[in-house]
Amino acid sequence: FKAEKFNPDEWAEIIRQSGARYAGIAVIHHDGFGLWKSKVNRWNAGEMGPRRDLYGDLVRALRSKNLKIIATEHHMRTFGWYLPAKPYLEQARKANLDLFDAKYADFYWNQFTSTKAQFVAQWKDKLFEVIDNYRPDVLWFDGGDFQSGDVVSAVTSTLAHYYNRGSSVEVLNKFAGNKQFNFPREFGMLTFEAGRDRPPEVDRPWIDDLSIGKNSWGYIQDLQLQDAGETIRGFADRVSRGGGLLLSLAPTAAGEIPPDQRAFLREMGDWLKVNGEAIYGTRPWKIHAEGDTQKLIVQRGQHTAWQFAGTTAEDIRFTQKGGRVYAIALGWPPDGKLRIKSVTTAPKRVSMLGAAAPVKWSHTAEGLVVETPSLQPCKYAYALRIE
């Protein structure tokens, strides 16, 4: 891992063009290797491998584009992470592995070479260092134990330090695979991995995090990307329900965002250039959606998930801002007419974002009926401005 082709200015421009308003990297994953130049963790990208402050360089580039900053961390799960399953544990201990060598206790972190208290103390030191040196606007934590007696003091003091250092910051509170939130449900912004187990209505602000790849969160050969259209339609659905989207890219070990992922981000950016008015700074309307929501929720083992491949022009999503309502159709009507039942009062004006000419519309007993223009103003989803 050298990241020899990493160009943070190029990354920042690609991200800006995608329409994203905040970005960052996973500063530390389950393996415990930090992607910033650290004084409290010798296993870091500033001292080995890339020999570069990857996170710091990206933070500076993103801020130059007026983007807010996120730091995501998975490190609370590291203690015991490298240990093999119990049937193989004794065999591994007899094999004289680095895993059980005290010289590497601060990398492998397990009960045979260190203590949970030592691990938690360094976990806290790492978070303080990231918070103090880079001032991220958003912190995201993967699943793990954040509430038991041997960690809760370190966790709460770290979160207090973060809030005390930042004037406008947020913590994302993940709903983990065990169907429990990392922190009390009343805390932070609720977060669901790819929408896993998220109900149709959530009573507080929330986001889904989603991988750009279908078959891996990180880069692999033959990485299959999500469908851009389905991702955009899903994004519109999330915003209409009071949510957001944290899209996880998969750069190469050389530090490049591959061409197909760049093209994906350009598609999102092109859509937001036309329809951003119906997204940025909006809030849910009194009705989130028209159409069958249940067809979007599928069962996968013990969990539910969301999919947006089968949406049509009958699936409408609503947002509001500044006295206007926006109706986003998740498909183009084959007969050239959008029918919106939820608009029960005749509006003053109706227009389609990105359309070159005014649209014809009428208000009838079945609601608002809009004749679509001959040319689609964008791909995937189409927003009406209703005044």
N, C-alpha and C positions, 0 to 999 in steps of 0.2 A: 504494500500500500504506500504509494508515493505521492499521489495527487499532483503529478508533475505538470499536468495541463490545466490545472485549476485557475480560472480567471474570474475572480469575484465580480469585477465590473461587468463582465459579459453575463454572468449569472443574474446580476441585479437588473440589467436591462431586459433580459428575457422574462424575468418574473414581472417586472413593471408592465411589459407589453401584454402579459397574460390577463391584466386587470386585477391581479391580487393586490391587497392593501397591507399585507404583513407577510413576513417570511423569515426563515432561519434554517438551522440544521439540527439534527439530533446530536446534541453536544456530547452525549455519552450513552452508549447502548448497554445491553446486558453484559457485554464482555469487559466493561470497566475502562476502556481506552478512551481518553478524553480528546476531543477535537479542538481544544484550545491550548494555548501555552500556559502551563500550570506550574505553580510553586508548591502545591500541596499533593500532587499526584504525579509521580515520576513517569507513569505510563501515559504519555500524551504526545500529540502530533507536533508540538513545538520542539520536542527533544529527540524524537526518533521518527522514522518513516518520512513523512513530508518535510519535517523540520520547519514547520510554518504554523502560525496561529490561524488556522483555517477559519474558525468561527469569528475571530476578531476582524480578519480581513473582509469577510462577507458582511459583517455588521456595518463596517464603515461604508462599504459599497451600497448596501441597501439604504442606509440613512441618507446617502447622497441623492437617492431617488425619492426621498420623502416617504419611504416605506417603514412601517412599524416592524418590531423585531420579536421573534419568538425563539425560545430555547426549549427543546424537548429533551427529556432525560428518562432513561430506563433503569437507572443504577440501583434503585432500591431492591431490585430482584437479583442482584449479583451475588449476594451471600449464599453460597452453596450451589450456585448456578452450574459450575463446571463439574460437580460431582456426578459420577455415573449412577445409574439406578441401583437400588439396594442389593439386588442379586449379584452385581458385579463390583460392588464397592470394596470388598476385602481383597479380591483379585487385583484391583487397581492399586490398592495400598501396598501390595507385595511387589509391584512392578517398578518401584523406585521412580515414579513419575515426578515431574516438576510440580504437579498439582499438590503434592504433599511436602514440598521443600519449603522450609521457613523463609528462604531467601526471596521467594515469590509470593509470600503471604498477602502482600498488598495488591496483588493482581488477581489471584484465584479466589481469595476471600472465602474460607470455609472454616468449620469448627476444629479442624485438625491442626491448623497453623495460626489461627487468630481467634478473636472473640467477636460476637455480634456487636458488642459495645464499641470495639475498636473500629469495626466497619462503619457503624452508624456515625461515629465521630468524624471519620473522613468523608462520608457522604455529605455531612453538614458542611464541612470545610470546602468541599468542591462546589456546592451550591452557593455558599457565600461568595466564593471567588468569582463565579459566573455572574452573580447578581451585582457585585460591586464593580467588576471590571467592564462589564458590557451593558448593564442596565436594560435587560430585555423588557419589552412591554407586556409579554405574555409568557407564562411558564406552563408547560404541559408535562405531566407525569404519567408514565406507563403504570400498569397495575402493579400491585405489591402490597406489603404490609406497612400501612402508614398510621395505624390507630392503636396497635397493641402497646402494652405498658413499657416495653423496652425501647420503643422508638418515638412515642408520641411527644415527648418533651423536645427532642431534636427537631421533629417535624414542625411543631407549632412555633418554636423559636425561629426556625428558618423562614416560615411563611410570614411571621410578624416582621422579621428583618426585611423581607422583600416588600411588603406593603409600606413599611416605614420609609424605605429608600425611594419609592416611586410615587409620583403624584397621580398617575392614572395607569394602573397596571391591573392585570387579571390573571387568575389561576384557573386552568381547565381541570375540571374534576371528572375523571374518567369512570365510566361504568364498565368495570372489568369483566373478564370471562366468568368470574364466580358470581356474577349478577349482583355485585355490591359496588357502590361508589368508593373511590379511594378515601375520600373525606366525607364528613357528614353531608347529606344531600342539600342542606341549606347553604353550603359554602361554594363559592366560585361559579364558574360557568360549566354546566353539565356537558359531558362529552361522550359520544358513543362511537366505538370502532366500526367504521363502515355501516353505521346505523344499526348495529347488532342489538336486538332486544329493545330498540327505541319504539315507544308507542306513537300513534298518529298525532297525539297532542301532548306537549310538554309544557308545564306551567311556569317555566323559567327560561331565560336565554340559554341556548345550547348550540353545539356544533357536532357534526360528524367528521371524523378523520377517515380518509379514503386513500388507498394506494393507487397510484397511476397504473400499476401492473396488476393483471389478473392472477398471475401465478407466482408472484413474489413481491414482497415489500421492497427489497433491495435489488440491485442490478444483477441479472443472470443472463447467460446467453439465451437467445430465443425468448426474451421477455415479451409476453403478450400484453398489450396495453388495453385498458378499458376503452370502451367506445366513447368518443368525444361527445357525440350527440346525446347518448344516454346520461353521461356525466353532467352535461349542461341542463338537461331536463330535470335531473335529480337535484341539481343546485337550485333551480327555480322553485322546485317543490319544497326544499329545505327552508329557503328564505321566506316563503309564504307561511310557513309554520313557526316562524320566529327563530330559525336556526341559521347555521352557516356551514362552511365547508373548509376543512384543512386538508389540502391535497398533498400527498407525499410522493415526491419524485424519486427516481432511482438512478443517480449518476454513476458513472463508472469509477473504478479505483484510480484512474488517471485524473479524475476531477472534471470530467466533461458531462454535460447533459446531452444524451444522444439525440440525433436528428429527429427521430419519430416522436420523442417526448417534447422537443421544441415545437414541432408541428401541432401537437396536441394543445400546447399552451397558447399558440397563436390562434387556434380555433376558439378557445375560450375568450381570448382577448378580442377577437373580431366580434364575437357575439355580445360581449359586454360593451363594446364601443357603440353598438346600436341600442342595447337594452339596459345599459347600466342605470339609467334613470329609474327603472322599475325595481332595481336591486339595492343600490347604495343608499344607505341612510333611511331605508323604508322600515315599516313595521307591519305586522300582520293586520289584515282587515277583520271585520266582524265575522267573516266567513273565510276559512283558509282555502277551501278547494271545492270545485265541482267535479263530478265524475266518481268512479269507483276507486276508493282508496285501498280497499282490501286486496284488489288484484296486484297491488304493488308490494305486498308483504308476503314473503315466502318463508317456509319452515326449513331450517338447515340443522338437522340434528336436534339438540336441545335448545337451539336459539332461533330467533326470527331475524330476517334480513330484508332489506329494501332493494327492489329492482325496478328500473324505469324503461325497459325495452318495449313494453306494449302500450305506451300512452298514445292517445289520439287527440283530435281537435275537440272532443267532448271533455277532455281533462283540462280544466282551467284552474290556474292558481292566482291568488289575489295578494297584492301588497298595497300599502297606502303611504302617502307622504304629502305634506303641504296642502291638504284638502283635496287631493286627487286620489283616485283609485286606479290601480294598474291590474289589468286582467291578462295573464300570460297563458296563451294556448299552447299546450304541449304537442300539438300536431297541426297540420294544415288541412282545412276542410276540403274534401273532394268535390263538394258541390259549390264551393266558393262562398259559403256563409258560416260565420261564427255565431253560435247561439249561446248567450250567457243568461241563464235563468236567474242567477242571484242578484242581478241588477234590476230591482223591482220598481225603481223610480226613474223616470225619464231624465237622462243627463242633459247638460247644456251643450257639451261638445264631446266628440269622440275622435280620436286619431290613432294611427298605428305608428309606433316608434320606428324610424328608419324608412318609412314609406315616402316616396317622392311626391305623391299627390294625396289630397284628402280622400278619406274613405266614405262611402255611403252607409248610412245606418238608419235604423228605425227602432222604435220602442213599441212592443206589442204585448199582448197578454202573456206570451211565452218569455218575455224578458227583452233583453237587448239583442238585436240581430245586426251584424256587421258584415257588409260585403267586402271580401278581401280584395286587395289590388291584384292586378294581373301578374306582377312580379313580386316574389317573396323578398322582403327587405333583409333577410338573414337566413341562416339555417337553424333548424332544430326546434326553436320555440319563439313565439311571436307575441309581443306585448302591445296591448291597447292602453292608451291614456284616456281615462274617463273623468270628465270634470262636471 
